[in-house]
């Protein structure tokens, strides 16, 4: 989605984010009371987001962090209500969520720690329509930012649309769109962190500033090439030139390189990003990969690389898992495609076919068959 100019007079034209006057709610839920797939807590990025906001100048007292069992529906409601009550003219609001999400009729729901599944799921989950109404009624500032790293996180656009009625400039930038699921990796949140930290690779025009437009492009490319999925973006009244951060340096130039620094490539079955080039003929490449939460850089020769042509894949219909498979220390839902002696060809649920692999019994947990 592009920028929607409903109220030009209030547009934040070429303005910049003010961390010192920001109030933030960060909700990260990686485990639940209900039988929802948990995520590894290793090097979690929701905590890292809080730390970075503080480093950028947001007062610690202006940030509420609710993790896992702290993130009950009542605690979330109380926290956002208190935060909105503290906002004043000129304040910026940031709301971030990581966990599970889904669409429920005309609403989008995010899974708080105590959500109940089944018929009660919609009534016991964190409703984005509810958040939209509350924010519109009680927010006293002039700008709001919404980030989410979960399935159907693009549903946050309902908040932006609602705030437009109050002429409050806002945008939602999310890991998924309104009609697709999201991977279990932290790729989206890492892109947001890189943008806030001033990663030079994001500064595509080299002017020393990272703008909203450049951050959206960074998220879009990362989710496309690294995860094979579409992200979500919806803005009303915030210019693409809105400055998120100053860059922390400059990207090295490698004019002779076949694969420019910052480009995405495929190495065997994995997708990565070129972050360095060396060698007399500029034919040695440093390629960065994401391993759940961590960045890993490995060296490759030019012959090992091919350009990434990956396209987003719709994941509306979710394949039913029949096992869990270990990868990089975390367990993921998967489906067995073929069996040979003591190994299984599996497909990771919510990931594209390039991740299919053979695994041994040390990495698989098969569902127990129920007696008839």
N, C-alpha and C positions, 0 to 999 in steps of 0.2 A: 504494500500500500504506500501511496505517496502522502505528502503533506496536504491536509485539507484546510483551505482558507475560508473558514466560516466567519471569523471575526478579525479582519486584518488589523484593526487598531490595537488589539491586545497582543498581536504576534510578538514573540520574543526574537526579533530580527537580529541575528548575529550577536546575541547576548551570550552570557556564559554562566555555567553552574556556580553557585555560591555555597560551598560546603559548610561554612560557619553558620549559615542560616537555614540548615537542612534538618528535618526531623524524619527519622526512618524507623520502619518496622521490618525486621528480618525474621522470617519464619522458615525453619528448616526441619523437615520431618523425614527421618530415614528408617523409622520403625513405628509400628502401630499396635494398638491393642487388638484390632481386627486382623484377619488373615490376609493382609496385603503383603506383597513382595518387599522385604526389607532391602536396604542398601548398605554397603560397607561404609563405616564412619572414618575410614582411613583418609587423612588429609582433606577433610570436608571443606568445601569452599564457601558455605554460608557463614561460617565463623571468620573465614578470611575476608569476606566482604565487609563485615563489621570492622575488623582491624584496619582495612584499607580506608574506609570512610573516616575513621579517626585520624589516620595518618594524613589524609587530605585536609583535615581541619574541622570535621564535624565533631562537636562536643560529645563525649561519651554519654552524658546525660540525655542527649537528644535521640539516642538509639536504643530501641528495645529489641533484644535478641531472644527468640523463643525456639528452643531446640527440642525435638523429640517429645518426651513426656511433658515438657513445659508447655507445649503447643496444643493445649486443649482448646475446644471451641470457645469456652467461657474466657480463658486467658487471652486468646486472640482478640475477641470482641472488646474486652476491657482495655487491652493495650492500644488498639487503634482508636478507641474512644478517647483515651487519655492523651494520645499523641495529637489528635486533631484539635483537642481543647487547648493545647499549648501553642498551636500555630498562630502566627500573626501576619499582618500585611507584609508581603515580600518573602514569606517562607516558601521553601521547597519541601514537598513531601515525597519520600521514596518508600514504596512498598515492594518487598521481594518475597518470593516463596519458592521452595524446592521440595519436591516430594511426588505424590501422585495426584492426577487431575482427570476429570472426565466431564462430558457434556450431559446435562439432565434437562431435557425439554428445551426451554428457552433460557436456561441458566447454565453456568459453568461452575463446577464444584472442585475445591481443592481439599485434600484429605488431611484434616487435623488429627492429632494423635488418638483421640477418643471417638473417631467417626465409626458409625455402625454400618455394616453392609446390608445388602438386600433392600427391602422396601423402605427402610429408614435412612438409607445412605444420603438422599437429597436433603432430608430434614436435619441431619446431624453433621453435615459437612459445612465447610466455609464457603458461603455463596458469594460469587462475584457480583450478582445483582444487589445483594445486601450491602456489599462493600461500596458499590457504586452509589447507592442511595445515601449511605452514611457519609461518605466523603463529600458528596455534593451538598449535603445539608450542613456539615460541620467544619469543613476545611476553610480556614481564613486566609490562606496564602494565595499566591498567584501562579504556581506551577507545581505539577505533580508528575512523578515518574514511576512507572510500574514495570517490574521485571519478574519473570517466573520461569522456572526450569522444571517443567513437568508436561505430561500429556495434555493436549487441548489448552495449553497455557495461553494461546492466542485469544481465548475468551476474555482476557483482561481488557480487550478493546471496549467492552460494554461500559467500563468505568470511564474511559476517555470520552465515549459518546455521551454519557450522562453529564460529565463535567462541562461539556460544550454548552449545555443549557444555562450554565452559570458563568459562561465566558471565562473559564479557567483553562489556561494552556496546559496541555498534558500529552504524554505519549506512552504507549506500551510497546515494549520490545521483549520478545519471548522466544523460548526454545522451539516451540511448535506453533502452528497456525490454529485456527478454530476447528479444524476438521481432521487433525492427524495426531497420532501419538508421538511420544518422544523417547529417545534412548535413555539408558540408565547412566550414561557418562556425564561428567561435569563440563563438557565442551562449551556449552552456552555460557555458564557462569564464569568459566575461565576467560572467555572473550570479553565479558563485561569487566572483569578484574583487569585484564590487559589494557582495556580502553581507559579505565580510571587511573591506571598507573602510568599512562603515557607511552605505551609501547610504540616505538617508531614505525614498525611495520604497518600499523593502522593508518598512519598519516600518508595517505595516497598522493596528495599534492605537494608534500614536502614543505609546508609552510610553518611547521613547528607546533601545530595545533591539531587536536583530535576533535572533530565535530560529530554531531548527531548523525549526519549523513554517512560519515566515514565509519562510525561505530556500527550502524545498521548494516553497511556493506560487509564489515568484518564478521558480524554474527551470521549474516546470510551465507557468506562463502564458507565459513567454518562449519556450519551445520550442514550445508550442502555436501562439501567434499569430505569432511571427516565423518559425518554421520549419515549422509544420504537422505536427509529429510528437509522439509520446508520449515522455516521459522515464521514467527509472526511479528508484524510491525504495523502500528496504527498511530497516527499523530494528528492532533488538532491544535493549531496555533503555535507550534514550535518549529522554527525554521531549521532546515537541514544544516545551516551554518552555526547553529547553537553549539558553543564550545564546551566540551566535556573535560578536557585536560590539555596541558602543555606536554609536548613530547619530552622523553627523558634522554634523547639522543638522536642520531641520524642513522639511516640504513646505509650500509656500505654499498658502494657501486661495483657492479661486475658486468660491464657492457659486453664482454665476450662470452658470457655464459649462455648456454642454450636454454636453461631454465632460470629465469630471473629470481632474485631473492624475494620471497613473499609468495611465489607461485605454488600451486598445489600439484602434487605428483602422486603417481601410484608406484609402489615398490612391491613387486610380487602381489600379495593379496591385501596389502595395507595401503592406506592413504596418509600422506603426510604433507608437510610444508617445507619448502626450501628456506633455510634461515642463514645459510652461509655458503660461499663458494671459494675454492682455493685451487692451487695447482698452476703450473706454468701455462697450461692451455685452458684454465678455468673449467676443468672437467672433473673436479672432486667436489662433492656436495654434502653439506650438512643438512639432514632432513629431520624435522621435528615431528614426533607423534604424540598423541594423548593416550596414556594408559590410565583410564578411569579418572583419576584426579591429577596425575603427574605428567609433566612434560619430559619426554625422553628424546635426546638427539643422537642420531647415528650417522655414520659416514658411509657414502656410497659413491661408486664411479658413475659417470654419465650414462654408461650403457645399461645400468641397473634401473634407470628411471624411464617412465613414460608419463605424458601429461595426464592429469586427472580429467576425465570426461564424465564424472559422476553427476547424476541428476537426482533431485529429490524424489522419493518414492512415497506414495500415499500408503498410510497404514491404518485405514479405517477399520477393516475387518482383522481382528487379532487372532492369530492362530492359537489354538489351545495347547498349552505346554503339557508334556508328559514326563519331564525330568528337569533337574537342575544341573548346570555344568559350571565347573570352576574355571575362571580366567583371571589371571593377575590378582589372585587372592580373594576375589569376590565370586558369589554364586549367582548365576543368571538362569531365568526360565528358558527352556529349550524344548525342541521337538526332535525325536529320533526319526531319521529318514531311512537309515539302513543299518543292519547289524551284521558283523562278521566276527565270529569267535568272541574274543574278549575286547572288542572295540566297536564303537558306535559312530556313525556319521550323523551329526546333529546340526540343526538350524536354530540359531538364537532368535527367540521371539522378539519382535520389534526391531530387528536388524536385517540388513539386506543379505542377499545370498553370498556375497563375497566373504562373509564371516563363517560360512558353513565349514566344518572341520571334523576330522576323525579324532575321537578322544578315547583314552583308556579308562579302565574301571576306577582308577584313582581320582579321576576328575568328574565323574558322573554320579548322580543320585537319581535312580529310576523311581518313578511313582509305584507304590505297591498296588497291585491289582486287588480290587475288592471282590470278596466272594459273592456269587449271585444269590 
